[in-house]
């Protein structure tokens, strides 16, 4: 049976081309402030220590202006009309804060918003403990499991922070990519390399049972594209209510204790979708790793034997993570009579990024920022698609 390669599009890259960098429209100039508008400034601090909480997310409703605090925990909103507003503050590892304030020209407010650390101590799940249920969240995100609710809530905060980064502070980024066909018997592989530039503000969104589609790629021709949910989709109600989640305890990832959550698609779904695992730091609640695996690949023709994608993250700002490396593997089976089973593998490594307009507080929005472990001059080089390289077994 003919095998069609599947390109994994995971958490960063849309190889179909919709997110590649292109002409950027000039943003409209600022509108004139309404009469009676004021500048609203506040500070977010930790309970007990009064230490500032940098890069907390602050939202003013009903205006809906969301942004990060700066390194001192301070936020400023300009031209806020007088009225009553709901202020929402979120920070990893802290209980969400919601409050209502009256803002007016006669009585401007400069609040100090105090956040309380999450007190729940989650222990390792014992082997002898009863099996945990895999729970589908309600529309409001509620799950009837205290430990799962705590960790899933922190996963959603991570997702909200990436969504804020992508939408409010859009950026472009450079990825080094390798694509190889790996012979599982001889351990030989044919590799193609290229480096490409993408934008963060793509408009793809998870749709239940619609993660695989046909497409064309300039390197491989006719392919199937597997568009995995991004981290930001983990805060989306559509994704949450289409999957069940289970807290699986504390696991050590690179020597660091992490909370693990496993998830699977709704059992009634027969189309391809994803299951996977999320690991977040047990101290900071920052996401460290996400694993996605294709489910029900046999329901499409030609069948997809499988797909697994692993994404690791690194901290680019205090309590703000960005994808670092994405690795995927798709079993191809035996493509020719007498041949060996093989895998199609991809690896995508972040080289550098820069914010297109103003970046988050304390960043330069116009300079390329090299990723960790990448030299600055290397990070600015964009290579074209290279010829395939054939290698033997790894040392």
Secondary structure, 3 states (H helix, E strand, C coil): CCCCCEEEECCCCCCCCCCECCCCCCCCCCCCCCCCCEEEEEEEEECCCCCECCCCEEEEECCCEEEECCCCCEEEEEEECCEEEEEEEECCCECCEEEEEEECCCCCCCCEEEECECCCCCCCCCCCCCCCCCEECCCCCCCCCHHHHHHHHHHHHHHHHHHHHHHHCCEEEEEEEEEEEEECCCCCEEEEEEEEEEECCCCCCCCCCCCEEEEEECCCEEEEEEECCCHHHHHCHHHHCCEEEEEEEEEEECCEEEEEEEEEECCCCCCCEEEEEEEEECCCCCEEEEEEEEECHHHCCCCCCCCEEEEEEEEEECCEEEEEEEEEEEEEECCCCCCCCEEEEEEEEEEEEEECCCCCCCCCCCCCEECCCCCHHHHCCCCCCCCCEEECCCC
